[in-house]
Amino acid sequence: MISALILILITIFLPPVGVFLVAGCGMDLFINILLTILGYFPGHIHAFYVEYVYYKRRDDARQGIYSGRLAPGVYSDRVQRGGYGTMG
């Protein structure tokens, strides 16, 4: 819970750093940097969406619920699986 709150605070000030902490260095980070440069608000929306997908998938995996569908607009395998296992 504390780590999620710290991640939210980091994302409020620097959206790409929040995405990097959840998704690592990849397409999601690149997209978030572009969105943040184009407009600070779109960068926030994308960052919080990526974080939401990550935490939702992680919580579902802990309960034994595994979604076979990929979240749209998220390219990181780590986010798609909530930090667990491998896809496919």
Contacts in CASP RR format, 6 or more apart in sequence:
PFRMAT RR
TARGET T0000
AUTHOR 0000-0000-0000
METHOD contacts of the structure
MODEL  1
MISALILILITIFLPPVGVFLVAGCGMDLFINILLTILGYFPGHIHAFYV
EYVYYKRRDDARQGIYSGRLAPGVYSDRVQRGGYGTMG
4 55 0 8 1.000
7 18 0 8 1.000
7 21 0 8 1.000
7 22 0 8 1.000
7 51 0 8 1.000
8 51 0 8 1.000
10 17 0 8 1.000
10 18 0 8 1.000
10 21 0 8 1.000
11 17 0 8 1.000
11 18 0 8 1.000
11 19 0 8 1.000
11 44 0 8 1.000
11 47 0 8 1.000
11 48 0 8 1.000
11 51 0 8 1.000
12 44 0 8 1.000
15 32 0 8 1.000
15 35 0 8 1.000
15 36 0 8 1.000
15 40 0 8 1.000
15 43 0 8 1.000
15 44 0 8 1.000
15 46 0 8 1.000
15 47 0 8 1.000
16 29 0 8 1.000
16 32 0 8 1.000
16 33 0 8 1.000
16 36 0 8 1.000
16 43 0 8 1.000
16 47 0 8 1.000
18 47 0 8 1.000
18 51 0 8 1.000
19 28 0 8 1.000
19 29 0 8 1.000
19 32 0 8 1.000
19 46 0 8 1.000
19 47 0 8 1.000
19 50 0 8 1.000
19 51 0 8 1.000
20 29 0 8 1.000
22 50 0 8 1.000
22 51 0 8 1.000
22 54 0 8 1.000
22 76 0 8 1.000
22 78 0 8 1.000
22 79 0 8 1.000
23 29 0 8 1.000
23 50 0 8 1.000
23 54 0 8 1.000
23 74 0 8 1.000
23 76 0 8 1.000
23 78 0 8 1.000
23 79 0 8 1.000
24 76 0 8 1.000
24 78 0 8 1.000
26 75 0 8 1.000
26 76 0 8 1.000
27 75 0 8 1.000
27 76 0 8 1.000
28 50 0 8 1.000
28 74 0 8 1.000
28 75 0 8 1.000
28 76 0 8 1.000
28 79 0 8 1.000
31 46 0 8 1.000
31 75 0 8 1.000
32 43 0 8 1.000
32 46 0 8 1.000
32 47 0 8 1.000
32 50 0 8 1.000
35 42 0 8 1.000
35 43 0 8 1.000
35 45 0 8 1.000
35 46 0 8 1.000
36 42 0 8 1.000
36 43 0 8 1.000
49 74 0 8 1.000
50 74 0 8 1.000
50 76 0 8 1.000
50 79 0 8 1.000
53 71 0 8 1.000
53 74 0 8 1.000
53 79 0 8 1.000
53 80 0 8 1.000
54 78 0 8 1.000
54 79 0 8 1.000
54 82 0 8 1.000
54 83 0 8 1.000
55 82 0 8 1.000
57 67 0 8 1.000
57 71 0 8 1.000
57 79 0 8 1.000
57 80 0 8 1.000
57 81 0 8 1.000
57 82 0 8 1.000
57 83 0 8 1.000
58 82 0 8 1.000
58 83 0 8 1.000
58 84 0 8 1.000
60 66 0 8 1.000
60 67 0 8 1.000
61 81 0 8 1.000
61 82 0 8 1.000
61 83 0 8 1.000
61 84 0 8 1.000
70 80 0 8 1.000
71 79 0 8 1.000
71 80 0 8 1.000
74 80 0 8 1.000
77 86 0 8 1.000
77 87 0 8 1.000
80 87 0 8 1.000
81 87 0 8 1.000
END
